[in-house]
Amino acid sequence: MKFIFLSILTLLSLTSMAQNDKKKQGHSGSMATVHGIGISFQQFSGLNSRIAAFPQYKGLRDYMGTISLGSRKVNKNFISDFTITGANSMSGNRNKKSSNLRSLAAGLSLGYDVIPSEKIMLYPMVGIGAEGFQAKFYKDNSGVNFNDVLNSPGTQNAIRAVKFTNSFATYNLGLGFSFKPEKRSGSVGIQASYTGSFNSRAWKSSDRQELANAPEDRLSRFQVGLVFSGMPGFHK
């Protein structure tokens, strides 16, 4: 799959460079802020299969909402993005059996705009990054007696949520489209991408300690979202 995406990127780039492109001469080397919202889809089957053996816990959702912030540099047709993205499954409820997954990622992507136009951009991208995850599992403690919690340190520990962490070095393959409205310095667009990890990693404790017989997972995620960019100092 990686080879196919890279081949498409190379083909589109070479085709576009062969055109007489006079695009964005006034914005060569410009820097813009970028922010976005979206949704991602991933499944940690290793962790979920282990959780399934313990009925007091609920497995993780396979989707999360995302929000991102970063910067974009455009030099003629070449695009470079640096982005920090936070994600949350928005599913945890400490008052009942539930689970929550959240993550924080940083990445650098490079792309090439293949359409010779000042108003629209179509750009395949490739990138690398790093991402950390925290999985949190709540139990239903409504049947635990208040006095037992006061009198027993063991009960106090038993009602606490259980947390596990993981982290991955990642690669990213994607495609973006953006449109610049009339008399506006910024643009609005959509991006779809795939993010994968270079290898599988074992889940660790909340303090990032290694655990014996811990389940392993590999990151494999699809995401789509809206992307907004603006150029400071050029707003009208």
N, C-alpha and C positions, 0 to 999 in steps of 0.2 A: 504494500500500500504506500509506504514512504517513497519507493522508487517511482511509482505512478504519479504521485503528486509532484515530486521534484521534476519529473520529465515534462509534465504539463506546464509547470512554472517556467522551465527553460524554453520550451517551444513558444509560449505566449510572449515571453520577453524578447526573444530573437525576432519574432514576427513584428512586434510593435516597434522595435528599434529600426527596422527597415523602412518604416513610414517616415514621411516628411513631417515630423512632429514639432509644432511651435507652441506647445502647451505650457502654460503657467510660467512664462518667462519672468513675469513680475514677481512671482512667488518662489523663485529658485532659492533654496537654502532656508526657507521660512520655517519657524517653529510654532507649533500650536498645542494648546492643552486639549486633552482627550478625556472624555468620561462616558460611561455607558452602563446600561442595565440589561439583564438577560436571564437566561435559564440554562442550566447544564444538566446532563444526564450521565450518570456513572453508577456502577454497581460493584460493591466490595463483597464478592461472593464468599471469600475466605472467612472474613469476620462475621458476616451474616449467618453462614452455615454453623459456625461455632455458637453464636448467640441463640440459634434456633433450638439448641439442646437444653437451654435454660428457660423454661416457660415464664419465669418471673420478669424476663426482659423482652423488649420488642425490637425487632430488627430495624435497620436503617432504611430511610427512604432512598430511592434511586434517582432523585433529582434535587437540585438546589437553586435558589435565586441568587443572582450575582450582581455585584456593583463594582465598577472599575474606575480608576483614575490614573492618568499618565500624560505623556507628551508624545508628540509626533513631529518629525522633521521630514519635509518634502524638498527634495533637490531634483528639479526637473521631474522625471517620471519615477525616481527612486524614493521609496518610503521607508522610514525606520520608526518603530514604535517602542517605547518603554512603558509598561503598564503594571500597576499593582491592582490585584483583584481579590475582593473578599466574597465569600459565598456562605450561605446558611440554608439548611433544609427547613428552618422555621417550623419544626415539628415537636420540639421538646416541651413537655409539661411536667413540672416537678411534682405535681399533685396526683399523677396517675402513671401507670406503666406506659412509657414512651421512650423515644430516643431522638437524638439530635446530632447532625453532622455539620461541621463548619470547617472552612479552610481559608488560607491566606496564601496568595501566589504572587510571584514577580517574574516578569519575562521580557525578553527582547526579541522583536520580530523585524524581519526585513521583507520588503515587497517591491513590486514593480507595477505601475499603473499602465494598463494595456490599451486604454482608450484615449485618443488624441482630442480631448475636449476640456474646456476650462470649467464646465459646470458639473460634470460627472466624472467619477473615478471607478474603475473596476480593477481590483488588484489581488492577485494571489500572493500569499505570504508564507514564510517559513520562520520558525523561531525556536529558541531554547529558554528554559527557565527552571524554577524550583517552586515546590508547593508543599505546604504542611497541612495536615488534617488532625482534627480532634473529634472523636466519636464519644458521645455521652449517653449513658443509659440510666433511666430512672425506674424505680420500682414503685408499686402501689403500697404506700405505707399507712393507708387510712386505718388499718386494723391494729397498728402498733399502739400500745397503751402509753399515754403521756408519762406516767410515773416510771415505767420501765426505761424510758429514754433518760429520765433524770438519774436513775439509780445505777444504770449499767453502761459503762464505757463500750462494752461489746455491742449493745443495742444501738448506741450512738453511731458507731462505725457501720453497722449493718444497714442503716437507713440512708446512708450517703449514696449519691450517684456514683457509678463506676465510669471511669474515663480511660480511653486508650488513644494513643497518638501514632502518627505515621508521617513520613515525608518522602518526597520523590524528586529526582532530577528528571526534567520533562523536555519533550520536543512538541512543537505545535505546527500544524498544517492547516491553512485556512484560505478563505476567499471573502473579500469585502467589496461592498458597493456603497458609494456615497454620492450625495447630490448637494450642490451649493445653490441655495435660493437667491433670487435677484436681490441686489443691494445688501447682501449679508456677507460678512467676512468669514463666518463659520460654515459648517456643513453638517448634514445629518445622514446617517447611513445604517447599513446592517452588515453584520459579520457572522459567518458560520465557520466553525473550525473543529478540528479533532486534536485532542491532547493525549499523549501517551507517555508512559514512563519507560526508561531504558531497561529497567529490571524490576522484579518483584521485591517487596520489602515486608519484613515481619512487623506486626503491630507491637507497640511498646506501652509501658505504663504511662500514667499522666505526667510523671517526672522524666519521661523518655528513657526509662531503664529497660534493658533487654529482659525478656521473659522466656523461660523454657517452654517449648511446645506451643509457641504463639502462632496463630494463623498468619499466612502471608497473602498479600494482594499485589496486583499490578494495576496502575492507573490506566484506564481506558475510557475517555470521556468525549462526548459530543456537546457542543454548546452553540447557542445562537443568541444574538442580542442586538439592541440598538446602540449606535455609537454617535456621539455628538462631539464635534471639534470646533474650536474657535481660536482666532489669532489675536492675542492681547495687543492692544494699541491700534487695532484696525476696525473697531466696532463703529458702526454708523448709527 
